Amino acid sequence: QDRFFISKSHLCREFRKATGLTVHEYIRRKRLMRVQELRSGGMRIGDAALEAGFHDYSAFYRASRKEPGM
C-alpha cells in the first residue's frame, strides 16, 4: 500500500472492474484450474488439491461447489 500509494479497497475495486472477479474469486479459480491440470497429469485429487494450495480436501470440495462446471 505505502509503496504504490493506493488503498487496499481501491485496488480491490479496480481489480474487480478489470476482471469481473474479486481477488478471492480469482485466486480460487486459479487454484481450481491448477487442480484440473494436475489431475489430467494423473495425480490423485487429494494430492492435487494440496499441491494447488488448498488446506485440505474439504476446502477444495467447498471451493469446487461454488464454481459452475466443476
DSSP file (Angstrom, degrees, kcal/mol; ACC not computed):
  #  RESIDUE AA STRUCTURE BP1 BP2  ACC     N-H-->O    O-->H-N    N-H-->O    O-->H-N    TCO  KAPPA ALPHA  PHI   PSI    X-CA   Y-CA   Z-CA
    1    1 A Q     >>       0   0    0      0, 0.0     4,-1.4     0, 0.0     5,-1.1   0.000 360.0 360.0 360.0 -52.0    0.0    0.0    0.0
    2    2 A D  T  45 +     0   0    0      1,-0.2     3,-0.1     2,-0.2     5,-0.0   0.861 360.0  54.7 -65.8 -33.7    2.6    2.5    1.0
    3    3 A R  T  45S+     0   0    0      1,-0.2    -1,-0.2     3,-0.1     0, 0.0   0.866 119.4  30.4 -69.0 -35.9    4.8    1.7   -1.9
    4    4 A F  T  45S-     0   0    0      2,-0.2    -1,-0.2    -3,-0.2    -2,-0.2   0.438  99.4-127.6-106.5  -0.8    2.2    2.3   -4.5
    5    5 A F  T  <5 +     0   0    0     -4,-1.4     2,-0.3     1,-0.2    -3,-0.2   0.905  69.1 118.0  56.3  46.8    0.1    5.0   -2.8
    6    6 A I      < -     0   0    0     -5,-1.1    -1,-0.2     4,-0.0    -2,-0.2  -0.998  62.9-119.9-142.5 140.3   -3.1    3.1   -3.3
    7    7 A S     >  -     0   0    0     -2,-0.3     4,-2.5     1,-0.1     5,-0.2  -0.429  22.4-119.9 -80.0 156.4   -5.5    1.8   -0.7
    8    8 A K  H  > S+     0   0    0      1,-0.2     4,-2.4     2,-0.2     5,-0.2   0.904 113.9  51.3 -59.9 -43.5   -6.4   -1.9   -0.4
    9    9 A S  H  > S+     0   0    0      2,-0.2     4,-2.2     1,-0.2    -1,-0.2   0.891 110.3  48.6 -65.3 -38.7  -10.1   -1.2   -1.0
   10   10 A H  H  > S+     0   0    0      2,-0.2     4,-2.6     1,-0.2     5,-0.2   0.924 110.8  50.8 -66.2 -43.5   -9.4    0.9   -4.1
   11   11 A L  H  X S+     0   0    0     -4,-2.5     4,-2.4     1,-0.2    -2,-0.2   0.915 110.5  49.6 -59.8 -43.3   -7.1   -1.8   -5.5
   12   12 A C  H  X S+     0   0    0     -4,-2.4     4,-2.3     2,-0.2    -1,-0.2   0.893 110.7  49.9 -63.9 -40.3   -9.8   -4.4   -5.0
   13   13 A R  H  X S+     0   0    0     -4,-2.2     4,-2.3     2,-0.2    -2,-0.2   0.925 112.6  46.4 -63.1 -44.6  -12.4   -2.3   -6.7
   14   14 A E  H  X S+     0   0    0     -4,-2.6     4,-2.1     2,-0.2    -2,-0.2   0.884 111.0  52.7 -66.1 -38.3  -10.1   -1.7   -9.7
   15   15 A F  H  X S+     0   0    0     -4,-2.4     4,-2.5    -5,-0.2     6,-0.4   0.928 111.3  46.5 -61.8 -45.4   -9.3   -5.4   -9.9
   16   16 A R  H  X S+     0   0    0     -4,-2.3     4,-2.6     1,-0.2    -2,-0.2   0.889 111.0  52.4 -65.3 -38.5  -12.9   -6.3   -9.9
   17   17 A K  H  < S+     0   0    0     -4,-2.3    -1,-0.2     1,-0.2    -2,-0.2   0.894 115.3  41.7 -62.7 -39.2  -13.6   -3.7  -12.6
   18   18 A A  H  < S+     0   0    0     -4,-2.1    -2,-0.2    -5,-0.1    -1,-0.2   0.843 130.6  22.6 -78.2 -35.2  -10.9   -5.1  -14.7
   19   19 A T  H  < S-     0   0    0     -4,-2.5    -3,-0.2     2,-0.3    -2,-0.2   0.669  90.8-126.4-109.0 -20.6  -11.5   -8.8  -14.3
   20   20 A G  S  < S+     0   0    0     -4,-2.6     2,-0.3    -5,-0.4    -4,-0.2   0.503  82.5  90.7  82.0   3.5  -15.2   -9.1  -13.2
   21   21 A L  S    S-     0   0    0     -6,-0.4    -1,-0.3    -5,-0.1    -2,-0.3  -0.919  78.5-115.8-128.9 153.4  -14.0  -11.1  -10.2
   22   22 A T     >  -     0   0    0     -2,-0.3     4,-2.4    -3,-0.1     5,-0.2  -0.430  38.6-107.2 -75.6 165.5  -12.9  -10.3   -6.6
   23   23 A V  H  > S+     0   0    0      1,-0.2     4,-2.4     2,-0.2     5,-0.2   0.913 122.3  51.0 -60.0 -42.3   -9.3  -11.1   -5.7
   24   24 A H  H  > S+     0   0    0      1,-0.2     4,-2.5     2,-0.2    -1,-0.2   0.916 109.8  48.6 -63.1 -44.4  -10.5  -14.1   -3.7
   25   25 A E  H  > S+     0   0    0      2,-0.2     4,-2.5     1,-0.2    -1,-0.2   0.899 110.9  51.8 -61.9 -40.4  -12.7  -15.5   -6.5
   26   26 A Y  H  X S+     0   0    0     -4,-2.4     4,-2.4     2,-0.2    -2,-0.2   0.930 110.9  46.6 -62.2 -46.8   -9.7  -15.1   -8.9
   27   27 A I  H  X S+     0   0    0     -4,-2.4     4,-2.3     1,-0.2    -2,-0.2   0.915 111.6  51.9 -62.9 -42.9   -7.4  -17.0   -6.6
   28   28 A R  H  X S+     0   0    0     -4,-2.5     4,-2.4     1,-0.2    -2,-0.2   0.925 110.8  47.8 -60.0 -45.0  -10.0  -19.7   -6.1
   29   29 A R  H  X S+     0   0    0     -4,-2.5     4,-2.5     1,-0.2    -1,-0.2   0.908 110.4  51.3 -63.6 -41.7  -10.4  -20.2   -9.8
   30   30 A K  H  X S+     0   0    0     -4,-2.4     4,-1.9     1,-0.2    -1,-0.2   0.902 111.2  48.3 -62.8 -40.1   -6.7  -20.3  -10.4
   31   31 A R  H  X S+     0   0    0     -4,-2.3     4,-2.1     2,-0.2    -2,-0.2   0.910 111.3  49.8 -65.6 -42.0   -6.3  -23.0   -7.7
   32   32 A L  H  X S+     0   0    0     -4,-2.4     4,-2.0     1,-0.2    -2,-0.2   0.890 109.8  51.0 -64.7 -38.4   -9.2  -25.0   -9.2
   33   33 A M  H  X S+     0   0    0     -4,-2.5     4,-2.2     1,-0.2    -1,-0.2   0.882 108.4  52.9 -65.0 -36.8   -7.7  -24.8  -12.6
   34   34 A R  H  X S+     0   0    0     -4,-1.9     4,-2.5     2,-0.2    -2,-0.2   0.892 106.2  52.8 -65.3 -39.3   -4.4  -26.0  -11.2
   35   35 A V  H  X S+     0   0    0     -4,-2.1     4,-2.7     1,-0.2    -1,-0.2   0.925 108.7  50.5 -60.6 -43.3   -6.1  -29.0   -9.6
   36   36 A Q  H  X S+     0   0    0     -4,-2.0     4,-2.2     1,-0.2    -2,-0.2   0.912 110.3  49.7 -61.5 -42.4   -7.6  -29.8  -13.1
   37   37 A E  H  X S+     0   0    0     -4,-2.2     4,-0.9     2,-0.2    -2,-0.2   0.932 112.9  46.0 -61.1 -46.1   -4.1  -29.6  -14.6
   38   38 A L  H  <>S+     0   0    0     -4,-2.5     5,-2.2     1,-0.2     3,-0.4   0.884 111.2  52.6 -65.7 -38.7   -2.6  -31.9  -12.0
   39   39 A R  H ><5S+     0   0    0     -4,-2.7     3,-1.9     1,-0.2    -1,-0.2   0.893 104.8  55.0 -63.7 -39.7   -5.5  -34.3  -12.3
   40   40 A S  H 3<5S+     0   0    0     -4,-2.2    -1,-0.2     1,-0.3    -2,-0.2   0.753 103.7  56.9 -67.1 -21.3   -5.0  -34.5  -16.1
   41   41 A G  T 3<5S-     0   0    0     -4,-0.9    -1,-0.3    -3,-0.4    -2,-0.2   0.409 127.7 -99.4 -87.1   1.4   -1.4  -35.5  -15.4
   42   42 A G  T < 5S+     0   0    0     -3,-1.9    -3,-0.2     1,-0.3     2,-0.1   0.472  72.5 145.8  99.5   3.0   -2.5  -38.4  -13.3
   43   43 A M      < -     0   0    0     -5,-2.2    -1,-0.3    -8,-0.1    -2,-0.1  -0.470  56.0-104.3 -75.0 145.5   -2.2  -37.0   -9.8
   44   44 A R     >  -     0   0    0     -2,-0.1     4,-2.6     1,-0.1     5,-0.2  -0.358  30.1-117.8 -65.3 149.8   -4.8  -38.1   -7.2
   45   45 A I  H  > S+     0   0    0      1,-0.2     4,-2.4     2,-0.2     5,-0.2   0.871 111.6  50.4 -63.7 -40.1   -7.4  -35.5   -6.4
   46   46 A G  H  > S+     0   0    0      2,-0.2     4,-1.9     1,-0.2    -1,-0.2   0.912 113.9  45.1 -63.8 -42.2   -6.5  -35.1   -2.7
   47   47 A D  H  > S+     0   0    0      2,-0.2     4,-2.5     1,-0.2    -2,-0.2   0.888 112.4  51.9 -67.2 -39.4   -2.8  -34.6   -3.6
   48   48 A A  H  X S+     0   0    0     -4,-2.6     4,-2.0     2,-0.2    -2,-0.2   0.898 107.7  52.5 -64.2 -40.4   -3.6  -32.2   -6.4
   49   49 A A  H  <>S+     0   0    0     -4,-2.4     5,-2.4     2,-0.2     4,-0.4   0.923 111.8  45.4 -62.1 -44.7   -5.8  -30.1   -4.1
   50   50 A L  H ><5S+     0   0    0     -4,-1.9     3,-1.2     1,-0.2    -2,-0.2   0.915 112.4  51.1 -64.5 -42.7   -3.0  -29.8   -1.6
   51   51 A E  H 3<5S+     0   0    0     -4,-2.5    -1,-0.2     1,-0.3    -2,-0.2   0.831 106.6  55.4 -63.3 -32.9   -0.4  -29.0   -4.3
   52   52 A A  T 3<5S-     0   0    0     -4,-2.0    -1,-0.3    -5,-0.2    -2,-0.2   0.530 127.6 -94.5 -81.6  -6.1   -2.7  -26.3   -5.7
   53   53 A G  T < 5S+     0   0    0     -3,-1.2     2,-0.3    -4,-0.4    -3,-0.2   0.500  77.4 137.5 109.9   3.4   -2.9  -24.5   -2.3
   54   54 A F      < -     0   0    0     -5,-2.4    -1,-0.4    -6,-0.2     3,-0.1  -0.635  53.4-135.0 -80.4 143.2   -6.0  -25.9   -0.6
   55   55 A H  S    S-     0   0    0     -2,-0.3     2,-0.3     1,-0.2    -1,-0.1   0.839  78.4 -19.5 -68.4 -33.5   -5.5  -26.6    3.1
   56   56 A D  S  > S-     0   0    0     -7,-0.1     4,-1.8     1,-0.1     3,-0.3  -0.952  76.5 -85.7-161.8 176.7   -7.3  -30.0    2.8
   57   57 A Y  H  > S+     0   0    0     -2,-0.3     4,-2.8     1,-0.2     5,-0.2   0.878 121.7  56.8 -62.3 -38.4   -9.7  -31.9    0.6
   58   58 A S  H  > S+     0   0    0      1,-0.2     4,-2.5     2,-0.2    -1,-0.2   0.873 105.4  51.2 -65.0 -35.2  -12.8  -30.4    2.3
   59   59 A A  H  > S+     0   0    0     -3,-0.3     4,-2.1     2,-0.2    -1,-0.2   0.910 111.7  48.0 -65.3 -40.9  -11.6  -26.8    1.5
   60   60 A F  H  X S+     0   0    0     -4,-1.8     4,-2.6     2,-0.2    -2,-0.2   0.926 111.0  51.1 -62.2 -44.7  -11.1  -27.9   -2.1
   61   61 A Y  H  X S+     0   0    0     -4,-2.8     4,-1.7     1,-0.2    -2,-0.2   0.924 110.4  48.0 -61.0 -46.1  -14.6  -29.5   -2.2
   62   62 A R  H  X S+     0   0    0     -4,-2.5     4,-0.9     1,-0.2    -1,-0.2   0.912 113.4  48.3 -61.6 -42.5  -16.3  -26.4   -0.8
   63   63 A A  H >X S+     0   0    0     -4,-2.1     3,-0.6     1,-0.2     4,-0.5   0.896 109.5  52.0 -65.2 -39.9  -14.5  -24.2   -3.4
   64   64 A S  H >< S+     0   0    0     -4,-2.6     3,-0.7     1,-0.2     6,-0.3   0.817 103.3  58.7 -68.4 -29.0  -15.4  -26.5   -6.2
   65   65 A R  H 3< S+     0   0    0     -4,-1.7    -1,-0.2     1,-0.2    -2,-0.2   0.768 101.5  56.0 -70.4 -23.9  -19.1  -26.4   -5.3
   66   66 A K  H << S+     0   0    0     -4,-0.9    -1,-0.2    -3,-0.6    -2,-0.2   0.632  96.3  77.0 -81.4 -14.0  -19.0  -22.6   -5.7
   67   67 A E  S X< S-     0   0    0     -3,-0.7     3,-1.5    -4,-0.5     2,-0.1  -0.867  82.7-128.6-102.5 121.4  -17.8  -22.9   -9.3
   68   68 A P  T 3  S+     0   0    0      0, 0.0    -2,-0.1     0, 0.0    -3,-0.0  -0.412  92.9  24.2 -62.6 139.0  -20.2  -23.8  -12.0
   69   69 A G  T 3         0   0    0     -2,-0.1    -4,-0.1    -4,-0.1    -5,-0.0   0.488 360.0 360.0  86.6   3.4  -19.0  -26.7  -14.1
   70   70 A M    <         0   0    0     -3,-1.5    -5,-0.1    -6,-0.3    -6,-0.1   0.453 360.0 360.0 -93.1 360.0  -16.7  -28.2  -11.5
